[in-house]
Amino acid sequence: MANKDSRHAKQWRHRKKSIGGKTALRQSGEESPGQQKNSRCAPETGYYKSEKNPDQAENQRSGRDMSRAFAWLRPNDLIWGYVANNWLMGNKPPAFDVLAWNADSTRLPAEFHADLLSISLLNPLVRKNKLKVLGTPIDMSKVKQDNYIVAGITDHITPWQACYESRKILAGKTEFVLSSSGHIQAIVNPPDNPRAKFYTNDDISLDAEAWLSGAQVVQGTWWDHWRQWYTTRGGGKRNAPETLGSTTYPPMDNAPGRYVHQK
């Protein structure tokens, strides 16, 4: 949904031969985490939807507050475990690459954050043309490309059962893969992980639990499985560009960008 206008939308439709979705909640037969019926905002995210949010004047959501909100979705692991280990017992937190990466949070524009919450809570993608992006209505049933959907079996943000329901709103052939671990580690799951495994089952007519019961367990990362799937749909290889950017889109700053120097 990064299309600039309807012309770009048409170009996008002709260019893409396949689509990959990773821990993305597109349709849910159940309520999203914290979501309440007849309510536009969940208890955990209500702060961000409130007109009295003190950050509103700055038109941003701080990285610290974003991290705090996600931590409270899984407090036993992400809050109280550290309270017991670090504060009560006086131990240093263990070195963990994923947590180090996760700690590098960034701010979000307030309006963009509000849009993300609205999409998550109201789930407009399941209804044709309910969501418009820069004036272009979105109809997921017109997405006829093959699609590869990955979910995490212990994901607490986008439950895998809800990700599985995405197969009902996409017209193309769906390959659904269930990876071990949660929201981040299910995706950041390189081949050198000895505990990695994933589940596959070609029969996506089943409900989620029946699909899992009949699924084949594959040892290793889903990355290799995806590579084989994509190779037959990727349209061949081409040489990488020798320089970054173009005349229309010149490069701005060296990675990771100037925002990391802002406090």
C-alpha positions, 0 to 999 in steps of 0.5 A: 500500500505504498502506491502514490496514485492509481497510475502507480497502483496499475504499474505495481499490479503488472510488475509483481509476480508474487507477494510475501507476508510476514507476521501480518494480520490481515483478517481475524476471526478473533479479536486482536490482542486487547481489542474489545467489541463495540470499541474503537480502541484497545485498552493497551493502545487507548493512550495513543488514540486519546486526544489528551495524549501529551505527545499530540502537540509534538505530532509524534509517538516516542520510541520509548512509549512505543516500546512500553506499549508492546512490552505490556502486551506480554508483561510476564516476559518483557517486564516482570522477568526483568524486574525479578532478574535485574532489580530484585536479584541484581543480575545483569540482563543477558546479552541477546542480539534480538533484544539489542536490536529491539531496543533501538526504537524510533519515533513515529509520526502521530498521524501515521501511528493513528492510521496503523492503529485504525487499520489494526482495530477496524480491519478494513482490508476484509471489506472491498474498497473500505480502505483508501490510500491517497484516494485509491480504494484497496480491494484485496480480492483483486490480488491474484498473484501467488502469495507466501504468508509466514506467521509465528506460532507464539506471536503475541502481536499478530496471532498465527490463527489470524494470519492464517485467515488471510487466505480468505481475502487473497485471490491468488494461490496461498502458501502458508508457513508457520514458523517457530518462535514469536513475532520477531524471532519467527522472521529473524530466523537464519539457517544457523539456528539449530532449534529452528523449525516450521510447519507446512500443509498444502490443505488451506481449506481446513480451519487453523487448528486442523491445519496445524494438526495435519501439518508436516514439521520441517527442521530448519528455517523457513528461509530456505523454503521461501527461497525455493518458492520464490526462485520459481516466481522471481523472474530471474536475476539482474545485476545490482546497481553500481550507485544508489538512488537516481536522478528522480530519487537522489540519495540523502544521508548515509545509513542508518540516517540522521535520526539516530543522532537526534535526542 
